[in-house]
Amino acid sequence: MFDKLSSRLAAVVEGLRGRGRLTEENIGDTLRQVRMALLEADVALPVVREFIDSVKARAVGLEIHKSLTPGQALVRVIHEELVRVMGEGVRPLNLRTQPPAIVLLAGLQGAGKTTTAAKIALWLTGRERKRVLVVSTDVYRPAAMLQLERLGQQLGIDVAAADPASRPVDIATRALEEARRGVYDVLLVDTAGRLHVDEEMMREIRDLAAALQPIETLFVVDSMAGQDAVNAARAFGAALDLTGVVLTKADGDARGGAALSVRHVTGRPILFVGVGEKPEALEVFQPERVASRILGMGDVLSLVEEVTRKVDREEAEKLARKVAKGKDFNFDDLLAQLRQLEGMGGMAALMDKLPAHLTARAGALPKGNEREIRRQIAIICSMTPGERRYPKTIDGSRRRRIAQGSGTQVSDVNRLLKNFLQMQKMMKGIGKGGLGRMMRAMGGRMPPGFPGA
């Protein structure tokens, strides 16, 4: 997300190098380019105008600290204004009411409401330790109820039974009674996708909201919808008493305009951002961190939190002790590392949170990085326990068997083995105190054989 906007703004700020101070003349062209970058990112025109006026008012004549260049000073102003535009009113999900707290999800068709309902339920059970019941009131798309039921089984989330022949209001009312009987903390209500121009469907969701009196009514919007997201946000905001916004599919949107526009149009804060297809790929919206990512500063805090939460610390310490003693790094060790990496969304997801200058040093990641990780896991899983511990025993016939068992080519197995032996040699060097020498030799690049190297 924000890739195009980040690269454009980086180029714009670079143009201010060597200027002594920020004046109306020397930032005029810069702000015109910022305006174009925002418009190309599908930010709504009224938002762009307000943003540029605010930056200009603050930047012109700004006293620049002697440790900052004019470009850095402008970046600071832009960063603070981005935080203001996106972050006004941002708060935690409000569940302070007599249980069950009712959370209603509304939005256009295809925005990802059903998946988002499952993600929020998983987030509430895992992070907030809440008992959650989820129900689908989408009687127009029978697959929606089945989809939610399957997600519930997969993730261990309780899903209320729903009859497609019933009215949405009746389904939701029965689910509320079940939530009360079962002493649930939260009832999440998934609704049918609807076009904002369909008056009958909009009346239906107004009736649903009136019957349930939810404490949170969240507008779920596809980040890639561009200006359509703005129009839909305006219509849903007029029909419902929206309390917050959830941005979905943010990982697939290189522009990021919806994040800047929807909050301004609805007047409601963004609470969550969906950053991938996996159930865990939901982040609490934090404007300071998102603004830093837009400006190429990365989001190291989120990266640290994610690694702390998902990395098996005991396994990491065990591997560190093994390497320190100079013992052989084997395929079981690599498999454990690959699975942890896959659980965090792969190298691309991690690199996306690093500052731009660090990702540039690491080199460009190839497309399909996650697919390569899955392929390597399949190859290792096709090996016998002995082959994983002693890779040098894998001869030609074993390589053909491993390739067949993993659904890959012999060349894929050969490449993994070659990279692994380089990695094993590198690990031995670390164990013998050669870490500094190895890092100098790599020149800041990824180690050979590392996924994404």
C-alpha positions in Angstrom: 0.0 0.0 0.0 1.1 3.6 -0.7 4.0 2.5 -3.0 3.3 5.0 -5.7 2.6 7.8 -3.4 5.7 7.1 -1.4 8.0 7.1 -4.4 6.4 10.3 -5.8 6.7 12.2 -2.5 10.3 11.0 -2.0 11.2 12.4 -5.4 9.4 15.7 -4.6 11.3 16.2 -1.3 14.6 15.3 -2.9 14.1 18.4 -5.1 14.5 20.7 -2.1 18.1 19.7 -1.4 20.4 22.7 -1.1 17.7 25.3 -0.3 18.5 27.5 2.6 14.9 28.0 3.9 11.4 27.2 2.9 9.7 30.1 1.0 6.5 30.4 -1.0 8.6 30.5 -4.2 10.8 27.5 -3.6 8.1 25.2 -2.3 5.5 26.3 -4.9 6.6 23.7 -7.5 7.1 21.1 -4.8 3.5 21.5 -3.5 2.2 21.3 -7.0 4.0 17.9 -7.4 2.6 16.8 -4.0 -0.9 17.8 -5.2 -0.4 15.7 -8.4 0.9 12.7 -6.3 -2.1 12.8 -4.1 -4.6 13.1 -7.0 -2.8 10.2 -8.8 -3.2 8.2 -5.5 -7.0 8.7 -5.8 -7.3 11.1 -2.9 -10.5 13.1 -3.1 -10.0 16.6 -4.5 -11.5 18.4 -1.4 -9.1 16.5 0.8 -6.1 17.4 -1.5 -7.0 21.1 -1.4 -7.3 21.2 2.4 -4.1 19.2 2.8 -2.0 21.4 0.5 -3.3 24.6 2.0 -2.5 23.3 5.5 1.0 22.2 4.5 1.7 25.5 2.8 0.4 27.6 5.7 2.7 25.8 8.1 5.8 25.4 5.9 6.3 28.9 4.4 8.6 30.8 6.7 9.2 27.9 9.0 12.2 28.3 11.2 14.3 25.3 10.3 16.4 23.7 13.0 20.1 23.7 12.1 20.2 19.9 12.1 17.5 19.7 9.4 17.6 20.4 5.7 14.6 22.2 4.1 13.5 18.9 2.6 13.6 17.2 6.0 11.6 20.1 7.5 9.0 19.8 4.8 8.8 16.0 5.4 8.1 16.7 9.0 5.3 19.1 8.2 3.8 16.7 5.6 4.0 13.8 8.1 2.2 15.8 10.8 -0.5 16.8 8.3 -0.9 13.2 7.1 -1.4 12.2 10.7 -4.0 14.9 11.2 -6.0 14.1 8.1 -6.0 10.3 8.7 -5.9 10.2 12.5 -8.6 12.6 13.7 -10.8 10.8 16.2 -8.9 7.4 15.9 -9.7 5.3 18.9 -10.0 1.7 20.0 -13.1 -0.4 19.2 -15.8 0.7 21.7 -17.2 -2.3 23.6 -18.2 -0.4 26.8 -21.8 -1.4 27.1 -24.0 -4.1 28.6 -22.9 -7.4 27.0 -23.2 -8.4 24.3 -21.8 -5.3 22.5 -23.3 -5.3 19.0 -21.0 -4.5 16.1 -22.7 -4.1 12.7 -20.7 -4.3 9.4 -22.0 -2.5 6.3 -20.6 -1.8 2.9 -20.6 -2.4 -0.9 -20.7 -5.8 -2.6 -17.3 -7.3 -2.7 -15.7 -5.1 0.0 -14.8 -8.1 2.1 -17.3 -7.8 4.9 -17.6 -11.6 5.6 -13.8 -12.0 5.8 -13.5 -8.9 7.9 -16.1 -10.2 10.3 -14.0 -13.3 10.8 -10.8 -11.3 11.2 -12.3 -8.9 13.8 -13.7 -11.9 15.7 -10.3 -13.6 15.7 -8.7 -10.3 16.8 -11.2 -9.8 19.7 -10.8 -13.4 20.9 -7.0 -13.4 20.6 -6.0 -9.9 21.6 -8.9 -8.8 23.8 -9.9 -12.2 25.3 -13.6 -11.6 24.4 -16.2 -14.3 23.8 -17.5 -13.5 20.3 -20.6 -14.7 18.4 -20.8 -13.9 14.6 -23.9 -14.1 12.4 -24.5 -13.5 8.7 -27.7 -11.7 7.7 -26.9 -12.0 3.9 -29.9 -13.8 2.6 -29.2 -12.8 -1.0 -25.9 -14.7 -1.3 -26.3 -18.1 0.4 -22.6 -18.7 0.0 -21.9 -15.9 2.5 -23.5 -17.9 5.3 -21.6 -21.0 4.3 -18.4 -19.0 4.0 -18.8 -17.5 7.5 -19.6 -21.0 8.9 -16.5 -22.5 7.3 -14.3 -19.6 8.6 -15.8 -20.2 12.1 -14.9 -23.9 12.0 -11.4 -23.1 10.7 -10.6 -20.4 13.3 -12.5 -21.7 16.3 -15.1 -18.8 16.2 -18.7 -19.4 17.2 -21.2 -18.7 14.4 -24.9 -18.4 15.0 -27.2 -20.5 12.8 -29.0 -18.5 10.1 -31.9 -19.5 7.8 -31.6 -17.9 4.3 -35.5 -18.0 4.1 -35.8 -15.6 7.1 -35.7 -11.8 7.1 -32.3 -10.3 8.0 -33.9 -8.5 11.1 -35.2 -11.9 12.3 -31.9 -13.6 11.9 -30.1 -10.8 13.8 -32.7 -10.8 16.6 -32.4 -14.6 17.1 -28.6 -14.3 17.1 -28.8 -11.5 19.8 -31.0 -13.8 22.0 -28.4 -16.6 21.5 -25.6 -14.2 22.5 -27.4 -13.2 25.6 -28.1 -16.8 26.6 -24.5 -17.8 25.9 -23.1 -14.8 27.9 -21.1 -13.6 24.9 -19.2 -10.3 25.1 -19.6 -9.3 21.5 -22.1 -10.0 18.7 -20.7 -9.3 15.2 -23.3 -8.9 12.5 -22.3 -9.4 8.9 -24.7 -7.8 6.4 -25.4 -8.2 2.7 -23.3 -6.1 0.3 -25.5 -3.4 -1.2 -25.1 -0.6 -3.8 -25.6 2.8 -2.2 -28.1 3.7 -5.0 -30.4 0.8 -4.1 -32.9 2.5 -1.9 -34.7 -0.7 -0.9 -31.5 -2.3 0.3 -30.4 0.8 2.1 -33.8 0.9 3.9 -33.2 -2.7 5.0 -29.9 -2.0 6.7 -31.5 1.1 8.3 -34.2 -1.2 9.8 -31.5 -3.6 10.9 -29.6 -0.9 12.7 -32.8 0.4 14.3 -33.7 -3.0 15.6 -30.2 -3.9 17.0 -29.0 -0.4 18.2 -25.4 -1.4 17.7 -22.7 0.3 19.7 -20.4 0.3 16.6 -21.6 0.5 13.0 -18.5 0.0 10.8 -18.3 0.9 7.2 -16.2 -1.7 5.4 -14.6 -0.3 2.2 -12.2 -1.7 -0.4 -9.0 0.3 -0.5 -8.8 -0.3 -4.3 -12.2 1.2 -5.0 -10.7 4.7 -5.4 -13.3 7.5 -5.9 -16.1 4.9 -5.8 -15.1 4.4 -2.1 -15.6 8.1 -1.5 -19.1 8.1 -3.1 -20.2 5.0 -1.2 -18.8 6.4 2.1 -20.9 9.6 1.6 -24.1 7.6 0.9 -23.6 5.1 3.8 -22.7 8.0 6.1 -26.0 9.7 5.2 -28.1 6.5 5.7 -26.5 5.1 8.9 -25.0 6.5 12.0 -21.5 5.2 11.2 -19.1 5.1 14.0 -15.9 3.9 12.2 -14.3 2.6 9.1 -12.5 -0.6 8.2 -10.2 -0.5 5.1 -9.8 -3.9 3.4 -7.3 -5.2 0.7 -4.8 -2.5 1.7 -1.9 -4.8 0.7 -3.1 -4.8 -2.9 -3.5 -1.0 -3.3 -0.3 0.8 -4.4 -2.1 4.2 -4.3 -3.6 4.5 -0.8 -6.0 7.3 -1.6 -8.9 5.7 0.2 -7.1 6.0 3.6 -6.8 9.7 3.2 -10.3 10.3 1.7 -12.8 8.1 3.6 -12.1 9.5 7.0 -12.6 13.0 5.7 -15.8 12.2 3.8 -17.5 10.2 6.6 -16.1 12.2 9.5 -15.5 8.9 11.2 -12.2 7.4 12.2 -10.5 4.4 10.5 -10.3 1.7 13.2 -8.9 -1.3 11.3 -6.9 -2.1 8.1 -6.9 -5.4 6.3 -3.4 -6.1 5.0 -3.7 -9.6 3.5 -5.9 -12.6 2.9 -4.9 -14.5 6.0 -7.2 -14.4 9.0 -4.5 -12.7 11.1 -3.9 -10.0 8.5 -5.8 -7.3 10.3 -4.1 -4.3 11.9 -5.4 -1.6 14.3 -5.1 1.7 12.3 -2.3 3.8 13.7 -2.1 7.1 11.7 1.5 8.0 12.8 2.8 4.6 11.6 0.8 4.8 8.3 2.1 8.3 7.7 5.7 7.1 8.3 5.2 4.3 5.7 3.8 6.8 3.1 6.9 8.9 3.5 9.3 5.9 3.2 10.2 6.0 7.0 8.9 2.5 7.5 6.9 1.1 10.4 9.5 -0.5 12.6 7.3 -0.5 15.7 4.6 -2.6 14.0 7.4 -4.9 12.7 8.8 -5.4 16.2 5.3 -6.1 17.6 4.5 -8.6 14.9 7.8 -10.4 15.3 7.4 -10.5 19.1 3.9 -11.9 18.8 4.6 -14.5 16.1 8.2 -15.7 16.5 8.7 -18.7 18.7 11.3 -17.2 21.1 12.3 -20.6 22.5 13.0 -22.0 19.1 15.0 -18.9 18.2 17.1 -19.2 21.3 17.6 -22.9 20.7 18.9 -22.2 17.1 21.1 -19.4 18.3 22.8 -21.7 20.9 23.2 -24.4 18.3 24.9 -22.0 15.8 27.1 -20.5 18.6 28.4 -23.9 19.3 29.3 -24.4 15.6 26.8 -27.3 15.1 25.5 -27.9 11.7 22.4 -25.9 10.6 20.1 -28.5 9.0 16.9 -28.6 7.0 14.8 -29.0 10.1 16.1 -25.6 11.3 15.5 -24.0 7.9 11.9 -25.5 7.9 11.1 -23.9 11.3 12.4 -20.5 10.1 10.5 -20.7 6.8 7.2 -21.5 8.6 7.7 -18.6 11.0 8.4 -16.4 8.0 5.3 -17.6 6.2 3.2 -16.9 9.3 4.3 -13.3 9.2 3.3 -12.9 5.5 6.7 -13.6 3.9 9.7 -11.3 3.4 7.7 -8.8 1.3 5.3 -8.1 4.2 8.2 -7.6 6.6 10.3 -5.5 4.2 7.2 -3.3 3.6 7.5 -2.1 7.2 11.2 -1.2 6.9 12.4 2.3 6.0 13.0 2.8 2.3 16.8 3.3 2.6 17.1 -0.1 4.3 14.9 -2.0 1.8 17.0 -0.4 -1.0 20.2 -1.8 0.5 18.6 -5.2 0.8 17.9 -5.2 -2.9 14.6 -5.7 -4.7 12.5 -8.7 -3.7 11.4 -10.9 -6.5 7.7 -11.3 -7.3 6.1 -14.4 -6.0 8.3 -14.5 -2.9 5.6 -16.2 -0.8 5.1 -18.8 -3.5 8.9 -19.6 -3.3 8.7 -20.0 0.4 5.8 -22.5 0.1 7.7 -24.4 -2.6 10.8 -24.7 -0.3 8.6 -25.9 2.5 7.1 -28.6 0.2 10.5 -29.8 -0.9 11.8 -30.1 2.7 8.7 -31.9 3.8 9.3 -34.5 1.1 12.7 -35.4 2.6 13.2 -38.2 5.1 14.3 -37.2 8.7 17.7 -38.5 7.9 18.0 -36.4 4.7 17.0 -33.3 6.6 19.7 -33.9 9.2 22.4 -35.0 6.6 21.7 -33.1 3.3 25.0 -34.4 1.7 23.4 -37.9 1.5 20.9 -36.6 -1.1 22.1 -38.1 -4.4 20.5 -37.9 -7.8 17.8 -40.6 -7.3 16.8 -39.1 -3.9 16.5 -35.7 -5.6 14.1 -37.1 -8.2 12.0 -38.7 -5.5 11.9 -35.5 -3.5 10.9 -33.5 -6.6 8.1 -35.9 -7.4 6.9 -36.0 -3.8 6.8 -32.1 -3.5 5.3 -31.5 -7.0 8.4 -29.6 -8.1 11.2 -30.0 -10.6 14.6 -31.5 -9.9 16.1 -28.1 -10.7 14.1 -26.6 -7.8 15.5 -29.2 -5.5 19.0 -28.6 -6.8 18.7 -24.9 -6.3 17.4 -25.3 -2.7 20.3 -27.7 -1.9 22.9 -25.3 -3.4 21.5 -22.3 -1.5 21.2 -24.4 1.7 24.8 -25.5 1.6 25.9 -21.8 1.3 23.7 -20.9 4.2 25.1 -23.8 6.3 28.6 -22.6 5.6 27.6 -19.1 6.6 26.1 -20.3 9.9 29.4 -22.2 10.7 31.2 -18.9 10.1 29.0 -17.2 12.6 29.7 -19.9 15.1 33.4 -19.5 14.7 33.3 -15.7 15.3 33.2 -14.7 11.7 30.1 -12.6 11.8 31.8 -9.3 11.3 33.8 -10.6 8.4 30.8 -12.2 6.8 28.7 -9.0 7.1 31.5 -7.0 5.4 31.7 -9.5 2.6 27.9 -9.4 2.0 27.9 -5.5 1.9 24.5 -5.3 3.5 22.8 -7.7 1.1 20.6 -10.7 2.0 22.6 -13.9 2.8 22.8 -16.3 -0.2 19.9 -18.8 -0.2 17.7 -16.6 2.1 14.1 -16.4 0.7 14.0 -13.2 -1.3 17.8 -12.9 -1.7 
